[in-house]
Amino acid sequence: MRKFIAFGAFFLVPAAAFATPYFHHNYSEAGYFLDVNNAEERSYECKASYDFDITENGVTKSHHMDQTLVIPAKFSGRLISMASTPQSIVRTYRYNIFCN
């Protein structure tokens, strides 16, 4: 039994050391929304880049956006809300987020 406890503790510690916020991307014709859950006791600074194709009044336009996001300790909620309107509909998106 002691060997099992020592083995389990060895593998739990590295997993906790590399935890990062959990991002949930919601995309539909209603828009693009980014929610985050940071269960950690520390804040994170994240670099984010997005590419969007948006149809505005029948014309599709590409947009690129770079942001720095600060996620407070124990924060859970919406970071980005880009709602579609009848004139401007989010069609596709690509993203990259890196936190330290």
Secondary structure as the mmCIF struct_conf table of DSSP 4:
data_model
#
loop_
_struct_conf.conf_type_id
_struct_conf.id
_struct_conf.beg_label_comp_id
_struct_conf.beg_label_asym_id
_struct_conf.beg_label_seq_id
_struct_conf.end_label_comp_id
_struct_conf.end_label_asym_id
_struct_conf.end_label_seq_id
HELX_RH_AL_P HELX_RH_AL_P1 ARG A 2 ALA A 17
TURN_TY1_P TURN_TY1_P1 PHE A 18 PHE A 18
HELX_LH_PP_P HELX_LH_PP_P1 PRO A 21 PRO A 21
STRN STRN1 TYR A 22 SER A 28
TURN_TY1_P TURN_TY1_P2 GLU A 29 ALA A 30
STRN STRN2 GLY A 31 ASN A 37
BEND BEND1 GLU A 40 ARG A 42
STRN STRN3 TYR A 44 GLU A 56
TURN_TY1_P TURN_TY1_P3 ASN A 57 GLY A 58
STRN STRN4 VAL A 59 ILE A 71
TURN_TY1_P TURN_TY1_P4 ALA A 73 LYS A 74
STRN STRN5 SER A 76 ALA A 83
BEND BEND2 PRO A 86 GLN A 87
STRN STRN6 SER A 88 CYS A 99
#
